Amino acid sequence: NNSTIPDPFEVAEIVGVKPCMMAPKQVWKFAWRLHGAILPILHFGDKAKPRDSKYSLKVLWCKAIASMDRSSKVYDDRWTYDTLPSTSRWLLRLLPIRLFPRLHHANIEARTAYLDNVIKLEIEHALNGTNGENGDTCTTKIKLISLGAGYDIRCSRLLSQYSQRNVDVVAYELDLENVVKSKSLILDRVKQRRPETLQPTLIATDLNDVDGTVKATLEEIILNPNFNADVDRIYTIFVSEGVMIYLNPGVPSSC
């Protein structure tokens, strides 16, 4: 065991959310399998239902549960809720949040709270540093690059929110082709419910191919002059949430 890693209760206190419940491993496994078993019911008749991305879909529902809690730091004014199908999302409004055991969604809530906070801090840091050497105001573009974003709505939400402040933010999400196809349908659904929504650029990429498509894609995003025109400064933020454990052995350490 790595003694430098804080336990879940310490993490919850640090990021400002309620801790997960103490339960045997069997309970955690049962809850995860049960969630997987009811996914087909929750997405029955859903045209945007992913075919083979059940793990990302589970995470989406866990995030949705946490995001509906008005007392939580990850409450997002129903942005995540709006990614879900109309036939089943009403359950999250009907059932009190306290009825959902604080298991997987509580763990995901902690990491979501942490990432939401540090990303916003980085963006604000970039915006506060907009003065040139002579005190002139510099134009700054912020690039969000999310590796393995799954069905998370963070980039779309941040794009939409910062555009209202006239902040120049662009976002790119790299993920597997089947995930990108399903994510596109989910974002279209959000767009129908929130017409003001801005969408990130979705790029189909196998993150295991670090020296091939991943490197080429990132170079295109970061170095292409067409992406960097008419601005004085580029501030790039990379986001990776819960994706490394799904990559091939040796890939995370080589990045």
C-alpha positions as CSV (number, residue, x, y, z in Angstrom):
1,N,0.0,0.0,0.0
2,N,1.1,3.6,-0.7
3,S,0.8,5.4,2.6
4,T,1.0,8.8,0.8
5,I,-2.4,8.3,-0.7
6,P,-5.2,9.8,1.5
7,D,-8.1,7.6,2.4
8,P,-11.6,8.3,0.9
9,F,-12.7,10.2,4.0
10,E,-9.6,12.5,3.8
11,V,-10.2,13.0,0.1
12,A,-13.9,13.9,0.8
13,E,-12.9,16.5,3.4
14,I,-10.2,18.0,1.2
15,V,-12.5,18.5,-1.8
16,G,-15.5,19.4,0.3
17,V,-18.0,16.6,-0.3
18,K,-19.7,14.0,1.9
19,P,-17.7,10.8,2.3
20,C,-18.7,7.5,0.8
21,M,-20.2,4.9,3.0
22,M,-18.3,2.1,4.6
23,A,-19.3,-1.2,3.1
24,P,-17.8,-4.6,2.4
25,K,-16.3,-5.2,-1.1
26,Q,-19.2,-7.5,-1.9
27,V,-21.6,-4.7,-1.4
28,W,-19.7,-2.4,-3.8
29,K,-19.4,-5.2,-6.4
30,F,-23.1,-6.0,-6.1
31,A,-24.1,-2.3,-6.5
32,W,-21.9,-2.0,-9.6
33,R,-23.3,-5.2,-11.2
34,L,-26.8,-4.2,-10.4
35,H,-26.3,-0.8,-12.0
36,G,-25.1,-2.6,-15.1
37,A,-28.1,-4.9,-15.1
38,I,-30.6,-2.0,-15.1
39,L,-28.9,0.1,-17.8
40,P,-30.8,-1.6,-20.6
41,I,-34.0,-0.7,-18.8
42,L,-32.9,2.9,-18.1
43,H,-32.1,3.3,-21.8
44,F,-34.9,1.3,-23.4
45,G,-35.9,2.9,-26.6
46,D,-33.0,5.5,-26.3
47,K,-31.7,6.3,-29.8
48,A,-28.5,7.7,-28.2
49,K,-27.8,4.6,-26.1
50,P,-24.2,3.5,-26.6
51,R,-23.8,0.0,-27.8
52,D,-20.6,-1.1,-26.0
53,S,-19.6,1.6,-23.5
54,K,-21.3,0.5,-20.4
55,Y,-18.6,1.7,-18.1
56,S,-18.7,5.2,-19.4
57,L,-22.5,5.1,-19.2
58,K,-22.4,3.9,-15.5
59,V,-20.1,6.8,-14.7
60,L,-22.5,9.2,-16.4
61,W,-25.4,8.1,-14.2
62,C,-23.2,8.3,-11.1
63,K,-22.3,11.8,-12.1
64,A,-26.0,12.6,-12.7
65,I,-27.0,11.4,-9.2
66,A,-24.3,13.6,-7.6
67,S,-25.1,16.6,-9.8
68,M,-28.7,16.6,-8.6
69,D,-27.7,17.2,-5.0
70,R,-28.1,20.9,-4.4
71,S,-25.9,20.7,-1.3
72,S,-23.0,19.3,-3.3
73,K,-20.2,21.2,-4.9
74,V,-20.9,19.2,-8.1
75,Y,-24.4,20.4,-8.5
76,D,-24.6,21.6,-12.1
77,D,-28.0,23.1,-12.6
78,R,-29.1,19.8,-14.4
79,W,-26.5,19.9,-17.1
80,T,-25.6,16.2,-16.6
81,Y,-29.3,15.4,-16.0
82,D,-30.0,16.8,-19.5
83,T,-27.7,14.1,-21.0
84,L,-30.1,11.3,-19.9
85,P,-33.1,9.9,-21.8
86,S,-36.5,11.4,-21.0
87,T,-37.9,7.9,-20.3
88,S,-35.8,7.4,-17.2
89,R,-34.1,10.6,-16.1
90,W,-37.2,11.6,-14.2
91,L,-36.2,9.0,-11.5
92,L,-33.5,11.4,-10.3
93,R,-36.0,14.1,-9.7
94,L,-38.6,11.8,-8.1
95,L,-36.3,9.9,-5.8
96,P,-34.6,11.8,-2.9
97,I,-30.8,11.8,-3.3
98,R,-30.5,10.3,0.2
99,L,-32.0,7.1,-1.0
100,F,-29.0,6.4,-3.2
101,P,-26.3,4.7,-1.1
102,R,-23.1,6.7,-1.1
103,L,-21.0,4.1,-3.0
104,H,-19.8,4.6,-6.5
105,H,-21.5,7.9,-7.2
106,A,-19.8,9.3,-4.0
107,N,-16.4,8.3,-5.2
108,I,-17.0,9.9,-8.6
109,E,-18.5,13.0,-6.9
110,A,-15.1,13.5,-5.1
111,R,-13.0,13.4,-8.2
112,T,-15.5,15.5,-10.1
113,A,-15.4,18.2,-7.4
114,Y,-11.6,18.2,-7.5
115,L,-11.4,18.5,-11.2
116,D,-14.1,21.1,-11.6
117,N,-12.3,23.2,-9.0
118,V,-8.8,22.9,-10.4
119,I,-9.9,23.5,-14.0
120,K,-11.7,26.6,-13.1
121,L,-8.7,27.8,-11.0
122,E,-6.5,27.3,-14.0
123,I,-8.8,29.1,-16.3
124,E,-9.1,32.1,-13.9
125,H,-5.3,32.0,-13.5
126,A,-4.9,32.3,-17.3
127,L,-7.4,35.1,-17.5
128,N,-5.7,37.0,-14.7
129,G,-2.4,36.9,-16.5
130,T,-3.5,38.8,-19.5
131,N,-1.1,41.8,-19.2
132,G,1.9,42.0,-21.5
133,E,5.4,43.2,-20.7
134,N,4.4,46.8,-21.2
135,G,1.2,46.5,-19.3
136,D,-0.8,46.1,-22.5
137,T,-3.8,43.8,-22.5
138,C,-3.1,40.5,-24.2
139,T,-5.7,38.4,-25.9
140,T,-5.7,34.9,-24.4
141,K,-7.2,31.7,-25.8
142,I,-7.8,28.8,-23.5
143,K,-7.7,25.3,-24.9
144,L,-9.2,22.4,-23.0
145,I,-8.0,19.0,-24.1
146,S,-9.8,16.1,-22.5
147,L,-8.3,12.6,-22.9
148,G,-10.9,9.9,-22.6
149,A,-13.8,12.2,-21.7
150,G,-16.4,9.5,-22.1
151,Y,-19.9,11.0,-21.7
152,D,-18.9,13.7,-19.3
153,I,-20.6,17.1,-20.0
154,R,-17.9,19.3,-18.4
155,C,-16.3,20.7,-21.6
156,S,-19.7,21.6,-23.0
157,R,-20.8,23.2,-19.8
158,L,-17.6,25.2,-19.4
159,L,-17.6,26.4,-23.0
160,S,-21.2,27.6,-22.6
161,Q,-20.6,29.3,-19.3
162,Y,-17.4,31.1,-20.3
163,S,-18.8,32.2,-23.6
164,Q,-21.3,34.3,-21.6
165,R,-18.3,36.1,-20.2
166,N,-16.8,36.5,-23.7
167,V,-13.9,34.3,-22.8
168,D,-12.2,32.6,-25.7
169,V,-12.3,28.9,-24.8
170,V,-12.1,26.0,-27.1
171,A,-12.3,22.3,-26.2
172,Y,-11.3,19.0,-27.7
173,E,-12.3,15.6,-26.5
174,L,-10.3,12.5,-27.6
175,D,-11.9,9.1,-27.2
176,L,-12.6,5.8,-28.9
177,E,-14.7,6.0,-32.1
178,N,-17.7,4.3,-30.7
179,V,-17.7,6.6,-27.7
180,V,-17.4,9.7,-29.9
181,K,-20.3,8.6,-32.0
182,S,-22.5,8.1,-29.0
183,K,-21.3,11.3,-27.3
184,S,-22.3,13.2,-30.4
185,L,-25.8,12.0,-30.1
186,I,-25.9,12.8,-26.4
187,L,-24.6,16.3,-27.0
188,D,-27.3,16.8,-29.7
189,R,-29.9,15.8,-27.1
190,V,-28.5,18.4,-24.7
191,K,-28.5,21.0,-27.5
192,Q,-32.2,20.4,-28.0
193,R,-32.9,20.9,-24.3
194,R,-30.4,23.8,-24.0
195,P,-30.2,25.7,-27.3
196,E,-27.4,27.9,-26.0
197,T,-25.1,24.9,-25.5
198,L,-21.7,25.0,-27.2
199,Q,-20.1,21.7,-28.1
200,P,-16.5,20.6,-27.9
201,T,-14.7,19.1,-31.0
202,L,-14.9,15.3,-30.7
203,I,-12.0,13.4,-32.1
204,A,-12.0,9.6,-32.5
205,T,-8.6,8.4,-31.2
206,D,-7.3,5.2,-29.6
207,L,-5.4,6.6,-26.6
208,N,-3.3,3.4,-26.6
209,D,-1.6,4.6,-29.8
210,V,0.5,7.2,-28.0
211,D,3.3,7.5,-30.6
212,G,0.8,7.4,-33.5
213,T,-2.6,9.0,-33.7
214,V,-2.5,10.5,-30.2
215,K,0.8,12.4,-30.9
216,A,-0.3,13.5,-34.3
217,T,-3.7,14.7,-33.0
218,L,-2.2,16.7,-30.2
219,E,0.4,18.3,-32.4
220,E,-2.4,19.3,-34.8
221,I,-4.4,20.9,-32.0
222,I,-1.5,22.6,-30.2
223,L,0.7,23.7,-33.1
224,N,-1.6,24.3,-36.0
225,P,-1.4,28.0,-36.7
226,N,-5.1,28.1,-37.8
227,F,-6.0,27.2,-34.2
228,N,-3.8,30.0,-32.8
229,A,-4.6,32.9,-35.1
230,D,-5.3,36.4,-33.8
231,V,-4.4,35.7,-30.1
232,D,-1.3,36.7,-28.1
233,R,-1.3,33.8,-25.7
234,I,-2.4,30.2,-25.7
235,Y,-3.2,28.5,-22.4
236,T,-3.6,24.8,-22.7
237,I,-5.2,22.6,-20.0
238,F,-5.1,18.8,-20.3
239,V,-7.8,16.8,-18.5
240,S,-7.6,13.1,-17.8
241,E,-10.3,11.6,-15.6
242,G,-10.4,7.9,-14.8
243,V,-9.1,6.8,-18.1
244,M,-5.6,5.5,-17.3
245,I,-6.8,2.3,-15.8
246,Y,-8.4,1.3,-19.0
247,L,-5.3,1.7,-21.2
248,N,-3.0,-1.1,-22.1
249,P,-0.3,-2.0,-19.6
250,G,2.7,0.3,-19.8
251,V,0.9,3.1,-21.7
252,P,0.1,5.4,-18.8
253,S,3.8,5.4,-17.7
254,S,4.9,6.1,-21.2
255,C,2.9,9.3,-21.5
